[in-house]
Amino acid sequence: MKKDLGIKLGKSFEFRGDIYKVFIFIVFLLLGFRMAYLQIIKKDKYNYLAQKNRVKLRKIEAERGNIYDSNGELIVTNTLGYRLVYLNQRHIDENQLKEMSEVTGYTEDYLQKRIKYGEIVPYTKENILIEDLDLGLAHKLMEKISDYPYLEVQSYSKRKYIYDTLAAHTVGYVKKITEKEYENLKDEGYSPRDIVGKTGVERIYDFQMKGKPGYDYIEVNALNKAQKIEKSKDPIQGYNLHLTLDMRLQKYMEKIFEEEKLTGSLIALDAQTGKVLTMVSYPTYSLTTFSSRISQEEWAEITNDPRKPLTNKSLAGEYPPGSVFKPFSAFSFFNNGLDPKTKIYDNGVYSIGKWSWKAWKKGGHGTVDFEKSIIESVNPYYYRFADEFGHESIVDVAGKFGYGKLTNIDVFGERSGILPNEKWKKKRFKQGWFKGDTIILSIGQGYLLATPLQVAVSYMGLANRGKAYVPHVVDYMENGKERVDIKPEVLYENNLPGWYYDALNKALINTVEKNNGTTKSLRTPGLRIAAKSGSAQNSRFDETHALVAGYFPADKQPKIIFTVLLEGAGGGGSVAGGVAKKFVDKYLEYYNEEMK
């Protein structure tokens, strides 16, 4: 007989089975909750992620606005550019690397660095291998692209500068946005892939010209290759710019600078609106080169050129204005009670103690009043009255005519020059102001520096009897639907007595028309021109800078303001005046009817 051990096998197995059932139930319950959470609560999120893997967002760049001159001639437009894209992000395959090197001509080392460190486009994750692809290579690759499933040739809108070097400093060029620029502009809708204006009007009007991008939602396969476009949003084209520049005049005057091997600036403004008709800065440079990839050799050649072709000499070149500044010194003398008929005798030198300052004419100019001081550019006349009345009044008048201040022209890169005074000198040199500083300031030398554009704007004030407009090179913008005109804006307006301008206008006209005038090279039959020349000493050149500034017609409401500055060219009246005369003649050839 078997002994009863008290072990109840049946109930024990039932208990374990119950535990197992509860465990299975809990597991399926958790799975159910998880599925419900993922499929119901988080449905939108995971649907979005799934779609993101299947659908890529590709930005469609807006067509950048064209640029036209004042006659409606197209000077900047867009053309097709090409880039080579690597579709495997950062993954490097040695066989593919060798194939890419053979077909593109680039070294394996270069391509490997581009894959490893190059830019990857957001959303599509495409790696930009070669940004500005040579046209011939692009066509060659497109013919064979099926042999390289990891590559893609993409087209994009590329800037085309029809004249290339003409008015380059004014027009400006575009290039890919930098990290710093993106940080400053991202809140305005810019992306890390954008092309932006770097100089000229391309930069100032970049936002208006860039337009608004569109998008393609593209279905891709497992290899990230586009299959079809599911949805699109068309881009909005940017504004076209219509400039005030007449490219016929611009082309003619740049050719003069080239043929005569001149370095410097020529500016012509509409006296009643501030429109810039011509603005030469020479030597110039290639906009096409700078908007593309520039080689180290090209960069070195440009940056080592002593003529500094990248500097916009018209609005960023700062020079002593020389004798073209004398009208403003004279106005300060008038403010202090000087009668323009008052005469002094010039024996060729003005002395204070042991210090002496000479006239440019040996033996002096004899008996001199205000008019003769302008006609013959008599320095001792200005030495004497500057010494008598002091520098504060000169600085005050010059400031009212725009010296030491920006003109606010709509071209990037303007500088303000220097209008020195006692406070400025003490801060800059830790020195006081001396009588000699006042004397040379009165003839536009010393610490005084001005851009050719500032000189032009100051003469606009003289021509308009105290009123000048903000210079601008864009006349209006349009996008085919609406037009935005750039209206004249007053830059400054002075309330000086009318006889100041009467006396000066007569003197400036006689500077051209009298045989002893320093700007007689500007004489033009049937046209009254008012002008003043200058020769400014400088440390960089053996010869003085040559300047001339003026306006016409001078016997009625002036229409045109002009300024010429030539670096190290010598006499202002003969050399700069000769260049100005060529401009006047060419202008009359095109606009003679408007002058009547």
Solvent accessible surface area in square Angstrom, and as a share of the most:
residue,aa,sasa,rsa
1,M,244,1.09
2,K,193,0.82
3,K,173,0.73
4,D,128,0.66
5,L,138,0.69
6,G,59,0.57
7,I,120,0.61
8,K,144,0.61
9,L,117,0.58
10,G,49,0.47
11,K,139,0.59
12,S,50,0.32
13,F,133,0.55
14,E,120,0.54
15,F,129,0.54
16,R,155,0.57
17,G,28,0.27
18,D,77,0.40
19,I,93,0.47
20,Y,140,0.53
21,K,138,0.59
22,V,83,0.47
23,F,120,0.50
24,I,59,0.30
25,F,130,0.54
26,I,81,0.41
27,V,51,0.30
28,F,134,0.56
29,L,79,0.39
30,L,111,0.55
31,L,92,0.46
32,G,35,0.34
33,F,129,0.54
34,R,125,0.46
35,M,110,0.49
36,A,40,0.31
37,Y,78,0.30
38,L,56,0.28
39,Q,110,0.49
40,I,128,0.65
41,I,123,0.63
42,K,67,0.29
43,K,117,0.50
44,D,108,0.56
45,K,103,0.44
46,Y,92,0.35
47,N,84,0.43
48,Y,133,0.51
49,L,71,0.35
50,A,57,0.44
51,Q,68,0.30
52,K,95,0.40
53,N,117,0.60
54,R,84,0.31
55,V,19,0.11
56,K,35,0.15
57,L,36,0.18
58,R,73,0.27
59,K,58,0.25
60,I,54,0.27
61,E,78,0.35
62,A,12,0.10
63,E,78,0.35
64,R,22,0.08
65,G,0,0.00
66,N,27,0.14
67,I,0,0.00
68,Y,45,0.17
69,D,1,0.01
70,S,57,0.37
71,N,80,0.41
72,G,46,0.44
73,E,74,0.33
74,L,59,0.29
75,I,4,0.02
76,V,3,0.01
77,T,25,0.14
78,N,25,0.13
79,T,61,0.35
80,L,109,0.54
81,G,4,0.04
82,Y,24,0.09
83,R,33,0.12
84,L,0,0.00
85,V,0,0.00
86,Y,1,0.00
87,L,11,0.06
88,N,51,0.26
89,Q,83,0.37
90,R,104,0.38
91,H,115,0.52
92,I,48,0.24
93,D,47,0.24
94,E,116,0.52
95,N,114,0.59
96,Q,38,0.17
97,L,4,0.02
98,K,115,0.49
99,E,71,0.32
100,M,1,0.00
101,S,22,0.14
102,E,123,0.55
103,V,9,0.05
104,T,13,0.07
105,G,69,0.66
106,Y,53,0.20
107,T,88,0.51
108,E,70,0.32
109,D,82,0.43
110,Y,79,0.30
111,L,0,0.00
112,Q,68,0.30
113,K,114,0.48
114,R,68,0.25
115,I,1,0.00
116,K,110,0.46
117,Y,155,0.59
118,G,7,0.07
119,E,46,0.21
120,I,43,0.22
121,V,26,0.15
122,P,59,0.37
123,Y,125,0.48
124,T,7,0.04
125,K,87,0.37
126,E,9,0.04
127,N,0,0.00
128,I,2,0.01
129,L,0,0.00
130,I,3,0.01
131,E,43,0.19
132,D,23,0.12
133,L,9,0.04
134,D,96,0.50
135,L,106,0.53
136,G,48,0.46
137,L,26,0.13
138,A,0,0.00
139,H,83,0.37
140,K,89,0.38
141,L,0,0.00
142,M,78,0.35
143,E,146,0.65
144,K,91,0.39
145,I,49,0.25
146,S,100,0.64
147,D,94,0.49
148,Y,30,0.11
149,P,77,0.49
150,Y,14,0.05
151,L,0,0.00
152,E,35,0.16
153,V,23,0.13
154,Q,25,0.11
155,S,62,0.40
156,Y,34,0.13
157,S,43,0.28
158,K,56,0.24
159,R,15,0.06
160,K,100,0.43
161,Y,12,0.05
162,I,79,0.40
163,Y,61,0.23
164,D,44,0.23
165,T,52,0.30
166,L,17,0.09
167,A,4,0.03
168,A,0,0.00
169,H,12,0.06
170,T,2,0.01
171,V,3,0.02
172,G,0,0.00
173,Y,29,0.11
174,V,7,0.04
175,K,65,0.28
176,K,72,0.30
177,I,9,0.04
178,T,67,0.39
179,E,152,0.68
180,K,156,0.66
181,E,35,0.16
182,Y,55,0.21
183,E,101,0.45
184,N,104,0.53
185,L,45,0.23
186,K,86,0.36
187,D,137,0.71
188,E,95,0.42
189,G,55,0.52
190,Y,12,0.05
191,S,24,0.16
192,P,57,0.36
193,R,31,0.11
194,D,6,0.03
195,I,72,0.36
196,V,4,0.03
197,G,5,0.05
198,K,28,0.12
199,T,38,0.22
200,G,1,0.01
201,V,0,0.00
202,E,0,0.00
203,R,96,0.35
204,I,76,0.39
205,Y,17,0.06
206,D,11,0.06
207,F,109,0.45
208,Q,64,0.28
209,M,0,0.00
210,K,29,0.12
211,G,14,0.14
212,K,130,0.55
213,P,33,0.21
214,G,0,0.00
215,Y,69,0.26
216,D,19,0.10
217,Y,80,0.30
218,I,8,0.04
219,E,39,0.18
220,V,18,0.10
221,N,61,0.31
222,A,113,0.88
223,L,131,0.65
224,N,38,0.19
225,K,51,0.21
226,A,55,0.42
227,Q,101,0.45
228,K,118,0.50
229,I,100,0.51
230,E,79,0.35
231,K,129,0.55
232,S,63,0.40
233,K,122,0.52
234,D,114,0.59
235,P,46,0.29
236,I,99,0.50
237,Q,81,0.36
238,G,1,0.01
239,Y,40,0.15
240,N,16,0.08
241,L,0,0.00
242,H,25,0.11
243,L,1,0.01
244,T,8,0.05
245,L,0,0.00
246,D,1,0.00
247,M,4,0.02
248,R,93,0.34
249,L,0,0.00
250,Q,0,0.00
251,K,119,0.50
252,Y,66,0.25
253,M,0,0.00
254,E,13,0.06
255,K,111,0.47
256,I,14,0.07
257,F,0,0.00
258,E,104,0.47
259,E,102,0.46
260,E,77,0.35
261,K,181,0.77
262,L,21,0.10
263,T,19,0.11
264,G,0,0.00
265,S,0,0.00
266,L,0,0.00
267,I,0,0.00
268,A,0,0.00
269,L,0,0.00
270,D,13,0.07
271,A,0,0.00
272,Q,51,0.23
273,T,31,0.18
274,G,0,0.00
275,K,63,0.27
276,V,0,0.00
277,L,20,0.10
278,T,0,0.00
279,M,4,0.02
280,V,0,0.00
281,S,5,0.03
282,Y,28,0.11
283,P,6,0.04
284,T,26,0.15
285,Y,16,0.06
286,S,26,0.16
287,L,3,0.01
288,T,64,0.37
289,T,32,0.18
290,F,11,0.05
291,S,24,0.16
292,S,21,0.14
293,R,141,0.51
294,I,47,0.24
295,S,46,0.30
296,Q,155,0.69
297,E,128,0.57
298,E,71,0.32
299,W,118,0.41
300,A,43,0.33
301,E,131,0.59
302,I,31,0.16
303,T,65,0.38
304,N,115,0.59
305,D,31,0.16
306,P,103,0.65
307,R,108,0.39
308,K,111,0.47
309,P,8,0.05
310,L,67,0.33
311,T,47,0.27
312,N,14,0.07
313,K,4,0.02
314,S,0,0.00
315,L,0,0.00
316,A,19,0.15
317,G,6,0.06
318,E,51,0.23
319,Y,15,0.06
320,P,16,0.10
321,P,1,0.01
322,G,1,0.01
323,S,15,0.10
324,V,0,0.00
325,F,0,0.00
326,K,0,0.00
327,P,0,0.00
328,F,0,0.00
329,S,0,0.00
330,A,1,0.00
331,F,0,0.00
332,S,0,0.00
333,F,0,0.00
334,F,8,0.03
335,N,68,0.35
336,N,66,0.34
337,G,66,0.63
338,L,14,0.07
339,D,74,0.39
340,P,25,0.16
341,K,159,0.67
342,T,54,0.31
343,K,127,0.54
344,I,13,0.06
345,Y,156,0.59
346,D,3,0.01
347,N,90,0.46
348,G,9,0.09
349,V,59,0.34
350,Y,44,0.17
351,S,62,0.40
352,I,44,0.22
353,G,79,0.76
354,K,175,0.74
355,W,158,0.55
356,S,63,0.41
357,W,46,0.16
358,K,154,0.65
359,A,13,0.10
360,W,150,0.53
361,K,86,0.37
362,K,204,0.87
363,G,56,0.54
364,G,9,0.09
365,H,10,0.05
366,G,18,0.18
367,T,69,0.40
368,V,1,0.00
369,D,34,0.18
370,F,2,0.01
371,E,44,0.20
372,K,56,0.24
373,S,0,0.00
374,I,0,0.00
375,I,10,0.05
376,E,18,0.08
377,S,10,0.06
378,V,0,0.00
379,N,20,0.10
380,P,5,0.03
381,Y,0,0.00
382,Y,0,0.00
383,Y,9,0.04
384,R,109,0.40
385,F,9,0.04
386,A,0,0.00
387,D,33,0.17
388,E,107,0.48
389,F,51,0.21
390,G,20,0.19
391,H,12,0.05
392,E,111,0.50
393,S,24,0.15
394,I,1,0.00
395,V,22,0.13
396,D,73,0.38
397,V,1,0.01
398,A,0,0.00
399,G,11,0.10
400,K,87,0.37
401,F,0,0.00
402,G,8,0.08
403,Y,1,0.00
404,G,27,0.26
405,K,113,0.48
406,L,86,0.43
407,T,2,0.01
408,N,93,0.48
409,I,10,0.05
410,D,20,0.10
411,V,3,0.02
412,F,81,0.34
413,G,35,0.34
414,E,30,0.13
415,R,135,0.49
416,S,42,0.27
417,G,11,0.11
418,I,38,0.19
419,L,32,0.16
420,P,1,0.00
421,N,53,0.27
422,E,89,0.40
423,K,167,0.71
424,W,60,0.21
425,K,2,0.01
426,K,131,0.55
427,K,165,0.70
428,R,138,0.50
429,F,85,0.36
430,K,164,0.70
431,Q,88,0.39
432,G,36,0.35
433,W,37,0.13
434,F,117,0.49
435,K,114,0.48
436,G,21,0.20
437,D,16,0.09
438,T,8,0.05
439,I,0,0.00
440,I,53,0.27
441,L,3,0.01
442,S,0,0.00
443,I,19,0.09
444,G,0,0.00
445,Q,26,0.11
446,G,37,0.35
447,Y,64,0.24
448,L,0,0.00
449,L,47,0.23
450,A,2,0.02
451,T,1,0.00
452,P,2,0.01
453,L,0,0.00
454,Q,1,0.01
455,V,3,0.02
456,A,0,0.00
457,V,1,0.01
458,S,0,0.00
459,Y,0,0.00
460,M,0,0.00
461,G,0,0.00
462,L,6,0.03
463,A,9,0.07
464,N,28,0.14
465,R,120,0.44
466,G,0,0.00
467,K,62,0.26
468,A,0,0.00
469,Y,29,0.11
470,V,17,0.09
471,P,0,0.00
472,H,9,0.04
473,V,0,0.00
474,V,0,0.00
475,D,35,0.18
476,Y,41,0.16
477,M,13,0.06
478,E,34,0.15
479,N,46,0.23
480,G,73,0.71
481,K,192,0.81
482,E,92,0.41
483,R,139,0.51
484,V,58,0.33
485,D,68,0.35
486,I,46,0.23
487,K,156,0.66
488,P,70,0.44
489,E,109,0.49
490,V,68,0.39
491,L,45,0.22
492,Y,28,0.11
493,E,117,0.52
494,N,22,0.11
495,N,151,0.77
496,L,28,0.14
497,P,58,0.36
498,G,36,0.34
499,W,114,0.40
500,Y,9,0.03
501,Y,7,0.03
502,D,77,0.40
503,A,27,0.21
504,L,2,0.01
505,N,39,0.20
506,K,118,0.50
507,A,0,0.00
508,L,0,0.00
509,I,15,0.08
510,N,20,0.10
511,T,0,0.00
512,V,3,0.01
513,E,66,0.30
514,K,95,0.40
515,N,121,0.62
516,N,74,0.38
517,G,1,0.01
518,T,35,0.20
519,T,0,0.00
520,K,96,0.40
521,S,48,0.31
522,L,0,0.00
523,R,94,0.34
524,T,17,0.10
525,P,131,0.82
526,G,92,0.89
527,L,23,0.11
528,R,102,0.37
529,I,2,0.01
530,A,0,0.00
531,A,0,0.00
532,K,0,0.00
533,S,7,0.04
534,G,4,0.04
535,S,52,0.33
536,A,0,0.00
537,Q,130,0.58
538,N,40,0.20
539,S,119,0.76
540,R,136,0.50
541,F,64,0.27
542,D,158,0.82
543,E,102,0.46
544,T,36,0.21
545,H,7,0.03
546,A,0,0.00
547,L,3,0.01
548,V,0,0.00
549,A,0,0.00
550,G,0,0.00
551,Y,5,0.02
552,F,0,0.00
553,P,7,0.05
554,A,6,0.05
555,D,89,0.46
556,K,110,0.47
557,Q,133,0.59
558,P,14,0.09
559,K,64,0.27
560,I,0,0.00
561,I,0,0.00
562,F,1,0.00
563,T,0,0.00
564,V,0,0.00
565,L,2,0.01
566,L,1,0.00
567,E,19,0.09
568,G,19,0.18
569,A,29,0.23
570,G,10,0.09
571,G,36,0.35
572,G,2,0.02
573,G,12,0.12
574,S,79,0.51
575,V,51,0.30
576,A,0,0.00
577,G,0,0.00
578,G,21,0.20
579,V,2,0.01
580,A,1,0.00
581,K,43,0.18
582,K,70,0.30
583,F,0,0.00
584,V,0,0.00
585,D,64,0.33
586,K,33,0.14
587,Y,2,0.01
588,L,31,0.15
589,E,115,0.51
590,Y,72,0.28
591,Y,38,0.14
592,N,67,0.34
593,E,128,0.57
594,E,106,0.47
595,M,19,0.08
596,K,163,0.69
